[in-house]
Amino acid sequence: MNFTSHKQTVFWTSFTCEPGHILAAATAQGLCYVGSPGGRLEDLNDWIEKHVPNHHLIRDEVSMHDYVGQFDEYFRGRRTSFTFPLSLYGTPFQMSVWATLQKIPYGQSRSYTDVALDMQKPKSVRAIAAAIGANPLLIAVPCHRVIGKSGALTGYRGGLDMKARLLTLEREGITDAFDVHAR
């Protein structure tokens, strides 16, 4: 019997927003990757190689149109939540952390300790912080809404400047820091 392995198609595109272009990718199940501003195609390739075995990567603006459109609406202050499906790849613990992040309301923030308490894992703050740092879906899974216990901005894969801009956009509706268009 001849078994052929089925390759999973991963579509990707790039869109531009201040402070730089962002790479995004999706499988048939949903959005799976949103990179850092100024991220390289090699970063996307490395992530896909590690998390989506047996894949076929295709640049396709048409397949990614709805995702980019919703990000555009978000950056313009016209969208407070995303309706596209997500395709998350991570450990069960990471998935539970990312699910908790998705419950943080638009325009609000939580400390790492708050997230740990929400998950009923008060002694797991460092592990939770590591899982937040591994979030492959910047903005869509709102890790930018997690701040230090003192209220200070802390690490963000997209950079602290972008984290500050995202929080300002959500809290104050200031959208002029973001100009989004397909690239």
CYANA upper distance limits for C-alpha pairs under 8 A (distance plus 0.5 A):
  5 SER  CA     54 ASN  CA      8.49
  6 HIS  CA     54 ASN  CA      7.98
  7 LYS  CA     54 ASN  CA      5.61
  7 LYS  CA     55 HIS  CA      5.33
  7 LYS  CA     56 HIS  CA      6.52
  8 GLN  CA     27 THR  CA      7.93
  8 GLN  CA     52 VAL  CA      8.31
  8 GLN  CA     54 ASN  CA      6.83
  8 GLN  CA     55 HIS  CA      4.99
  8 GLN  CA     56 HIS  CA      6.47
  9 THR  CA     27 THR  CA      6.66
  9 THR  CA     28 ALA  CA      7.87
  9 THR  CA     55 HIS  CA      6.14
  9 THR  CA     56 HIS  CA      5.26
  9 THR  CA     57 LEU  CA      6.53
  9 THR  CA     58 ILE  CA      7.66
 10 VAL  CA     25 ALA  CA      6.96
 10 VAL  CA     26 ALA  CA      6.05
 10 VAL  CA     27 THR  CA      5.22
 10 VAL  CA     28 ALA  CA      8.07
 10 VAL  CA     55 HIS  CA      7.11
 10 VAL  CA     56 HIS  CA      6.46
 10 VAL  CA     57 LEU  CA      5.33
 10 VAL  CA     58 ILE  CA      6.69
 11 PHE  CA     25 ALA  CA      5.91
 11 PHE  CA     26 ALA  CA      5.82
 11 PHE  CA     27 THR  CA      6.84
 11 PHE  CA     57 LEU  CA      6.42
 11 PHE  CA     58 ILE  CA      5.40
 11 PHE  CA     59 ARG  CA      6.10
 11 PHE  CA     60 ASP  CA      6.27
 11 PHE  CA     63 SER  CA      7.33
 11 PHE  CA     64 MET  CA      7.52
 12 TRP  CA     23 LEU  CA      7.55
 12 TRP  CA     24 ALA  CA      6.02
 12 TRP  CA     25 ALA  CA      4.58
 12 TRP  CA     26 ALA  CA      6.91
 12 TRP  CA     57 LEU  CA      7.76
 12 TRP  CA     58 ILE  CA      6.72
 12 TRP  CA     59 ARG  CA      5.30
 12 TRP  CA     60 ASP  CA      6.42
 12 TRP  CA     61 GLU  CA      7.80
 12 TRP  CA     64 MET  CA      7.17
 13 THR  CA     23 LEU  CA      6.33
 13 THR  CA     24 ALA  CA      6.11
 13 THR  CA     25 ALA  CA      7.07
 13 THR  CA     59 ARG  CA      6.16
 13 THR  CA     60 ASP  CA      6.68
 13 THR  CA     61 GLU  CA      6.21
 13 THR  CA     64 MET  CA      7.01
 13 THR  CA    182 ALA  CA      8.43
 13 THR  CA    183 ARG  CA      8.31
 14 SER  CA     21 HIS  CA      6.94
 14 SER  CA     22 ILE  CA      5.97
 14 SER  CA     23 LEU  CA      4.89
 14 SER  CA     24 ALA  CA      6.68
 14 SER  CA    182 ALA  CA      6.76
 14 SER  CA    183 ARG  CA      5.99
 15 PHE  CA     21 HIS  CA      5.97
 15 PHE  CA     22 ILE  CA      5.90
 15 PHE  CA     23 LEU  CA      7.09
 15 PHE  CA     24 ALA  CA      8.46
 15 PHE  CA     68 VAL  CA      7.48
 15 PHE  CA    180 VAL  CA      7.14
 15 PHE  CA    181 HIS  CA      5.99
 15 PHE  CA    182 ALA  CA      4.69
 15 PHE  CA    183 ARG  CA      5.47
 16 THR  CA     20 GLY  CA      6.27
 16 THR  CA     21 HIS  CA      4.48
 16 THR  CA     22 ILE  CA      6.48
 16 THR  CA    179 ASP  CA      7.76
 16 THR  CA    180 VAL  CA      5.62
 16 THR  CA    181 HIS  CA      5.77
 16 THR  CA    182 ALA  CA      6.63
 16 THR  CA    183 ARG  CA      6.70
 17 CYS  CA     21 HIS  CA      6.38
 17 CYS  CA     22 ILE  CA      7.83
 17 CYS  CA     37 PRO  CA      8.38
 17 CYS  CA    178 PHE  CA      5.90
 17 CYS  CA    179 ASP  CA      5.45
 17 CYS  CA    180 VAL  CA      4.87
 17 CYS  CA    181 HIS  CA      7.43
 18 GLU  CA    177 ALA  CA      6.80
 18 GLU  CA    178 PHE  CA      5.53
 18 GLU  CA    179 ASP  CA      6.50
 18 GLU  CA    180 VAL  CA      7.97
 19 PRO  CA     37 PRO  CA      6.84
 19 PRO  CA     38 GLY  CA      8.26
 19 PRO  CA    162 MET  CA      7.69
 19 PRO  CA    178 PHE  CA      8.23
 20 GLY  CA     37 PRO  CA      5.23
 20 GLY  CA     38 GLY  CA      5.48
 21 HIS  CA     37 PRO  CA      5.79
 21 HIS  CA     38 GLY  CA      5.66
 21 HIS  CA     39 GLY  CA      7.72
 21 HIS  CA    183 ARG  CA      8.23
 22 ILE  CA     34 VAL  CA      7.48
 22 ILE  CA     35 GLY  CA      6.14
 22 ILE  CA     36 SER  CA      6.53
 22 ILE  CA     37 PRO  CA      5.39
 22 ILE  CA     38 GLY  CA      6.71
 22 ILE  CA     39 GLY  CA      6.84
 23 LEU  CA     33 TYR  CA      8.35
 23 LEU  CA     34 VAL  CA      6.42
 23 LEU  CA     35 GLY  CA      5.73
 23 LEU  CA     36 SER  CA      8.07
 23 LEU  CA     37 PRO  CA      8.42
 23 LEU  CA     39 GLY  CA      7.28
 23 LEU  CA     40 ARG  CA      8.28
 23 LEU  CA     41 LEU  CA      7.92
 23 LEU  CA     44 LEU  CA      7.83
 24 ALA  CA     31 LEU  CA      8.15
 24 ALA  CA     32 CYS  CA      8.29
 24 ALA  CA     33 TYR  CA      5.89
 24 ALA  CA     34 VAL  CA      4.93
 24 ALA  CA     35 GLY  CA      6.75
 25 ALA  CA     31 LEU  CA      6.51
 25 ALA  CA     32 CYS  CA      6.28
 25 ALA  CA     33 TYR  CA      5.54
 25 ALA  CA     34 VAL  CA      7.15
 25 ALA  CA     64 MET  CA      8.10
 26 ALA  CA     30 GLY  CA      5.79
 26 ALA  CA     31 LEU  CA      4.55
 26 ALA  CA     32 CYS  CA      5.47
 26 ALA  CA     33 TYR  CA      7.22
 26 ALA  CA     64 MET  CA      7.90
 26 ALA  CA     87 SER  CA      7.94
 27 THR  CA     31 LEU  CA      6.92
 27 THR  CA     32 CYS  CA      7.18
 27 THR  CA     87 SER  CA      7.59
 29 GLN  CA     85 PRO  CA      7.32
 29 GLN  CA     86 LEU  CA      7.39
 29 GLN  CA     87 SER  CA      6.12
 30 GLY  CA     84 PHE  CA      7.39
 30 GLY  CA     85 PRO  CA      5.08
 30 GLY  CA     86 LEU  CA      4.90
 30 GLY  CA     87 SER  CA      5.25
 31 LEU  CA     67 TYR  CA      8.10
 31 LEU  CA     84 PHE  CA      7.88
 31 LEU  CA     85 PRO  CA      6.81
 31 LEU  CA     86 LEU  CA      5.16
 31 LEU  CA     87 SER  CA      5.94
 31 LEU  CA     88 LEU  CA      8.34
 31 LEU  CA    137 LEU  CA      8.37
 32 CYS  CA     86 LEU  CA      6.64
 32 CYS  CA     87 SER  CA      5.30
 32 CYS  CA     88 LEU  CA      6.16
 32 CYS  CA     89 TYR  CA      7.88
 32 CYS  CA    136 PRO  CA      7.52
 32 CYS  CA    137 LEU  CA      7.11
 33 TYR  CA     44 LEU  CA      8.22
 33 TYR  CA    136 PRO  CA      5.67
 33 TYR  CA    137 LEU  CA      5.53
 33 TYR  CA    138 LEU  CA      8.27
 34 VAL  CA    136 PRO  CA      6.66
 34 VAL  CA    137 LEU  CA      5.15
 34 VAL  CA    138 LEU  CA      5.87
 34 VAL  CA    139 ILE  CA      8.30
 34 VAL  CA    140 ALA  CA      8.44
 35 GLY  CA     39 GLY  CA      6.44
 35 GLY  CA     43 ASP  CA      8.40
 35 GLY  CA     44 LEU  CA      7.70
 35 GLY  CA    136 PRO  CA      7.72
 35 GLY  CA    137 LEU  CA      7.69
 35 GLY  CA    138 LEU  CA      7.12
 35 GLY  CA    158 GLY  CA      8.22
 36 SER  CA    138 LEU  CA      7.82
 36 SER  CA    157 ARG  CA      6.73
 36 SER  CA    158 GLY  CA      5.04
 36 SER  CA    159 GLY  CA      8.36
 37 PRO  CA    158 GLY  CA      6.47
 39 GLY  CA     43 ASP  CA      7.09
 39 GLY  CA     44 LEU  CA      8.50
 40 ARG  CA     44 LEU  CA      7.39
 41 LEU  CA     45 ASN  CA      6.64
 42 GLU  CA     46 ASP  CA      6.46
 43 ASP  CA     47 TRP  CA      6.72
 44 LEU  CA     48 ILE  CA      6.58
 45 ASN  CA     49 GLU  CA      6.49
 46 ASP  CA     50 LYS  CA      6.79
 47 TRP  CA     51 HIS  CA      6.62
 48 ILE  CA     52 VAL  CA      5.68
 48 ILE  CA     53 PRO  CA      7.98
 48 ILE  CA     55 HIS  CA      8.38
 49 GLU  CA     53 PRO  CA      6.60
 49 GLU  CA     55 HIS  CA      8.38
 51 HIS  CA     89 TYR  CA      6.82
 51 HIS  CA     90 GLY  CA      8.45
 60 ASP  CA     64 MET  CA      6.91
 61 GLU  CA     65 HIS  CA      6.23
 64 MET  CA     68 VAL  CA      6.80
 65 HIS  CA     69 GLY  CA      6.44
 66 ASP  CA     70 GLN  CA      6.64
 66 ASP  CA     84 PHE  CA      8.24
 67 TYR  CA     71 PHE  CA      6.82
 67 TYR  CA     84 PHE  CA      7.37
 68 VAL  CA     72 ASP  CA      6.58
 68 VAL  CA    182 ALA  CA      7.88
 69 GLY  CA     73 GLU  CA      6.78
 70 GLN  CA     74 TYR  CA      6.62
 70 GLN  CA     79 ARG  CA      7.80
 70 GLN  CA     82 PHE  CA      7.17
 71 PHE  CA     75 PHE  CA      6.60
 71 PHE  CA    180 VAL  CA      8.47
 72 ASP  CA     76 ARG  CA      6.69
 72 ASP  CA    179 ASP  CA      8.49
 72 ASP  CA    180 VAL  CA      6.07
 72 ASP  CA    181 HIS  CA      7.83
 73 GLU  CA     77 GLY  CA      6.80
 73 GLU  CA     78 ARG  CA      5.46
 73 GLU  CA     79 ARG  CA      5.83
 74 TYR  CA     78 ARG  CA      6.09
 74 TYR  CA     79 ARG  CA      4.94
 74 TYR  CA     80 THR  CA      6.84
 74 TYR  CA     81 SER  CA      8.17
 75 PHE  CA     79 ARG  CA      8.37
 75 PHE  CA    169 LEU  CA      8.08
 75 PHE  CA    175 THR  CA      6.79
 75 PHE  CA    178 PHE  CA      6.28
 75 PHE  CA    179 ASP  CA      7.87
 75 PHE  CA    180 VAL  CA      7.71
 76 ARG  CA    175 THR  CA      5.82
 76 ARG  CA    176 ASP  CA      8.27
 76 ARG  CA    178 PHE  CA      7.55
 76 ARG  CA    179 ASP  CA      8.23
 77 GLY  CA    169 LEU  CA      7.42
 77 GLY  CA    170 GLU  CA      8.09
 77 GLY  CA    173 GLY  CA      6.44
 77 GLY  CA    174 ILE  CA      8.04
 77 GLY  CA    175 THR  CA      6.54
 80 THR  CA    106 TYR  CA      6.55
 80 THR  CA    170 GLU  CA      8.35
 81 SER  CA    106 TYR  CA      7.88
 82 PHE  CA    140 ALA  CA      7.37
 88 LEU  CA     95 MET  CA      7.90
 88 LEU  CA    136 PRO  CA      8.30
 89 TYR  CA     95 MET  CA      8.27
 90 GLY  CA     94 GLN  CA      6.22
 90 GLY  CA     95 MET  CA      6.50
 91 THR  CA     95 MET  CA      6.62
 92 PRO  CA     96 SER  CA      6.75
 93 PHE  CA     97 VAL  CA      6.84
 93 PHE  CA    131 ALA  CA      8.22
 94 GLN  CA     98 TRP  CA      6.63
 94 GLN  CA    128 ILE  CA      8.27
 94 GLN  CA    131 ALA  CA      5.62
 94 GLN  CA    132 ILE  CA      8.09
 94 GLN  CA    134 ALA  CA      8.44
 94 GLN  CA    135 ASN  CA      8.49
 95 MET  CA     99 ALA  CA      6.56
 96 SER  CA    100 THR  CA      6.78
 97 VAL  CA    101 LEU  CA      6.87
 97 VAL  CA    115 VAL  CA      8.44
 97 VAL  CA    119 MET  CA      8.14
 97 VAL  CA    128 ILE  CA      7.04
 97 VAL  CA    131 ALA  CA      7.16
 97 VAL  CA    132 ILE  CA      7.52
 98 TRP  CA    102 GLN  CA      6.87
 98 TRP  CA    131 ALA  CA      8.29
 98 TRP  CA    132 ILE  CA      7.54
 98 TRP  CA    135 ASN  CA      7.63
 98 TRP  CA    141 VAL  CA      7.05
 99 ALA  CA    103 LYS  CA      7.37
100 THR  CA    104 ILE  CA      7.69
100 THR  CA    115 VAL  CA      7.60
100 THR  CA    118 ASP  CA      8.02
100 THR  CA    119 MET  CA      7.69
101 LEU  CA    115 VAL  CA      8.15
101 LEU  CA    141 VAL  CA      6.93
101 LEU  CA    142 PRO  CA      6.49
101 LEU  CA    143 CYS  CA      6.82
101 LEU  CA    145 ARG  CA      8.42
102 GLN  CA    141 VAL  CA      6.18
102 GLN  CA    142 PRO  CA      6.77
104 ILE  CA    108 GLN  CA      7.23
104 ILE  CA    109 SER  CA      7.37
104 ILE  CA    110 ARG  CA      7.89
104 ILE  CA    142 PRO  CA      8.17
104 ILE  CA    145 ARG  CA      7.79
105 PRO  CA    109 SER  CA      8.26
106 TYR  CA    170 GLU  CA      6.76
107 GLY  CA    167 LEU  CA      7.30
107 GLY  CA    170 GLU  CA      4.91
107 GLY  CA    171 ARG  CA      5.08
108 GLN  CA    145 ARG  CA      7.16
108 GLN  CA    170 GLU  CA      8.32
108 GLN  CA    171 ARG  CA      7.71
109 SER  CA    145 ARG  CA      4.99
109 SER  CA    146 VAL  CA      6.10
109 SER  CA    147 ILE  CA      7.25
110 ARG  CA    114 ASP  CA      6.24
110 ARG  CA    115 VAL  CA      7.16
110 ARG  CA    145 ARG  CA      6.81
110 ARG  CA    146 VAL  CA      5.47
110 ARG  CA    147 ILE  CA      6.61
111 SER  CA    115 VAL  CA      6.90
111 SER  CA    146 VAL  CA      5.82
111 SER  CA    147 ILE  CA      5.36
111 SER  CA    148 GLY  CA      5.74
111 SER  CA    149 LYS  CA      5.54
111 SER  CA    151 GLY  CA      7.98
112 TYR  CA    116 ALA  CA      6.76
112 TYR  CA    125 VAL  CA      6.62
112 TYR  CA    128 ILE  CA      7.76
112 TYR  CA    129 ALA  CA      7.07
112 TYR  CA    146 VAL  CA      6.73
112 TYR  CA    147 ILE  CA      7.13
112 TYR  CA    148 GLY  CA      6.95
112 TYR  CA    149 LYS  CA      7.34
113 THR  CA    117 LEU  CA      6.64
113 THR  CA    122 PRO  CA      7.40
113 THR  CA    125 VAL  CA      6.43
113 THR  CA    149 LYS  CA      7.36
114 ASP  CA    118 ASP  CA      6.54
115 VAL  CA    119 MET  CA      6.71
115 VAL  CA    125 VAL  CA      8.46
115 VAL  CA    128 ILE  CA      8.28
116 ALA  CA    120 GLN  CA      6.66
116 ALA  CA    121 LYS  CA      5.54
116 ALA  CA    122 PRO  CA      5.43
116 ALA  CA    123 LYS  CA      7.90
116 ALA  CA    124 SER  CA      6.80
116 ALA  CA    125 VAL  CA      6.15
116 ALA  CA    128 ILE  CA      7.32
117 LEU  CA    121 LYS  CA      6.30
117 LEU  CA    122 PRO  CA      5.57
121 LYS  CA    125 VAL  CA      8.20
124 SER  CA    128 ILE  CA      6.49
125 VAL  CA    129 ALA  CA      6.57
126 ARG  CA    130 ALA  CA      6.72
127 ALA  CA    131 ALA  CA      6.76
128 ILE  CA    132 ILE  CA      6.63
129 ALA  CA    133 GLY  CA      6.67
130 ALA  CA    134 ALA  CA      6.85
131 ALA  CA    135 ASN  CA      7.03
132 ILE  CA    143 CYS  CA      6.73
133 GLY  CA    155 GLY  CA      8.39
133 GLY  CA    156 TYR  CA      7.57
133 GLY  CA    157 ARG  CA      7.40
135 ASN  CA    141 VAL  CA      7.89
135 ASN  CA    143 CYS  CA      7.88
137 LEU  CA    141 VAL  CA      6.01
138 LEU  CA    142 PRO  CA      7.03
138 LEU  CA    143 CYS  CA      7.36
138 LEU  CA    144 HIS  CA      8.26
138 LEU  CA    157 ARG  CA      8.50
138 LEU  CA    158 GLY  CA      7.99
139 ILE  CA    143 CYS  CA      7.42
139 ILE  CA    144 HIS  CA      7.38
142 PRO  CA    146 VAL  CA      8.45
143 CYS  CA    156 TYR  CA      8.32
144 HIS  CA    156 TYR  CA      7.30
144 HIS  CA    163 LYS  CA      5.96
144 HIS  CA    166 LEU  CA      7.68
144 HIS  CA    167 LEU  CA      7.73
145 ARG  CA    167 LEU  CA      7.44
147 ILE  CA    151 GLY  CA      6.45
147 ILE  CA    152 ALA  CA      6.59
147 ILE  CA    153 LEU  CA      5.68
147 ILE  CA    154 THR  CA      6.25
148 GLY  CA    152 ALA  CA      5.58
148 GLY  CA    153 LEU  CA      6.51
148 GLY  CA    154 THR  CA      6.33
153 LEU  CA    160 LEU  CA      7.42
153 LEU  CA    163 LYS  CA      8.24
153 LEU  CA    164 ALA  CA      8.00
154 THR  CA    160 LEU  CA      7.67
155 GLY  CA    159 GLY  CA      7.73
155 GLY  CA    160 LEU  CA      7.12
156 TYR  CA    160 LEU  CA      6.37
156 TYR  CA    163 LYS  CA      7.18
158 GLY  CA    162 MET  CA      6.55
158 GLY  CA    163 LYS  CA      7.45
159 GLY  CA    163 LYS  CA      6.87
160 LEU  CA    164 ALA  CA      6.58
161 ASP  CA    165 ARG  CA      6.77
162 MET  CA    166 LEU  CA      6.59
163 LYS  CA    167 LEU  CA      6.72
164 ALA  CA    168 THR  CA      6.59
165 ARG  CA    169 LEU  CA      6.50
165 ARG  CA    177 ALA  CA      7.48
166 LEU  CA    170 GLU  CA      6.70
167 LEU  CA    171 ARG  CA      6.47
168 THR  CA    172 GLU  CA      5.96
168 THR  CA    173 GLY  CA      7.37
168 THR  CA    174 ILE  CA      6.89
169 LEU  CA    173 GLY  CA      5.09
169 LEU  CA    174 ILE  CA      5.27
169 LEU  CA    175 THR  CA      6.25
170 GLU  CA    174 ILE  CA      8.31
